[in-house]
């Protein structure tokens, strides 16, 4: 199970992703939709570890992986 809790990233004064909490359960299909510039790719990059969150956390199978690098997250199976 993958979960984000209040995941946020700011670029200067611009908030690109604002306190997004979501659970992705095994065996379910989930879509993230929105217009261009809504923060979908940025949200994905926060989950994958390509970007570091300004606030909030990412959890995989009950483990807080927020501080882990992208390769560490990949090694966990993300």
C-alpha positions as CSV (number, residue, x, y, z in Angstrom):
1,X,0.0,0.0,0.0
2,X,1.2,3.5,-0.9
3,X,0.1,6.5,1.0
4,X,0.9,10.3,1.0
5,X,0.0,12.4,4.0
6,X,-0.3,16.2,3.5
7,X,2.4,16.1,0.8
8,X,3.4,19.6,-0.1
9,X,6.1,21.2,-2.2
10,X,6.9,24.9,-2.6
11,X,9.1,26.5,-5.2
12,X,9.8,29.9,-3.8
13,X,6.3,31.5,-3.2
14,X,4.6,29.0,-5.5
15,X,2.9,26.0,-4.0
16,X,2.9,23.3,-6.7
17,X,1.4,20.5,-4.6
18,X,-0.6,21.5,-1.5
19,X,-1.2,19.0,1.3
20,X,-2.3,16.0,-0.8
21,X,-3.3,13.0,1.2
22,X,-4.1,9.8,-0.8
23,X,-4.0,6.0,-0.4
24,X,-3.3,3.7,-3.2
25,X,-4.4,0.1,-2.4
26,X,-3.2,-3.0,-4.1
27,X,-5.5,-4.4,-6.8
28,X,-7.2,-1.0,-7.4
29,X,-6.8,1.3,-10.3
30,X,-6.4,5.0,-9.4
31,X,-6.1,7.9,-11.8
32,X,-4.6,11.3,-11.0
33,X,-6.3,13.8,-13.4
34,X,-6.2,17.6,-13.8
35,X,-5.3,20.3,-16.3
36,X,-1.8,21.2,-17.4
37,X,0.1,22.7,-14.6
38,X,-2.1,21.2,-11.9
39,X,0.9,19.4,-10.2
40,X,0.3,15.8,-11.4
41,X,3.9,15.2,-12.5
42,X,5.3,17.0,-9.5
43,X,3.2,14.8,-7.2
44,X,4.5,11.7,-8.9
45,X,8.1,13.0,-8.6
46,X,7.5,13.6,-4.9
47,X,6.3,10.0,-4.4
48,X,9.2,8.5,-6.4
49,X,11.8,10.6,-4.6
50,X,12.9,12.7,-7.5
51,X,11.9,15.8,-5.6
52,X,12.1,16.4,-1.8
53,X,8.8,17.5,-0.2
54,X,8.6,20.8,1.7
55,X,6.1,19.1,4.1
56,X,4.2,15.9,4.5
57,X,5.2,12.3,4.1
58,X,5.2,9.2,1.8
59,X,4.6,5.8,3.2
60,X,5.1,2.4,1.6
61,X,3.7,-0.8,3.2
62,X,3.5,1.1,6.5
63,X,7.1,2.5,6.4
64,X,7.8,6.2,6.2
65,X,10.1,6.5,3.2
66,X,10.0,10.3,2.9
67,X,13.7,10.7,3.7
68,X,14.8,7.9,1.3
69,X,16.3,8.6,-2.1
70,X,14.8,7.5,-5.4
71,X,17.1,4.4,-5.6
72,X,16.2,3.4,-2.1
73,X,12.5,3.7,-2.9
74,X,13.0,1.6,-6.0
75,X,14.8,-1.1,-4.0
76,X,11.8,-1.3,-1.7
77,X,9.7,-2.0,-4.8
78,X,8.1,1.4,-5.4
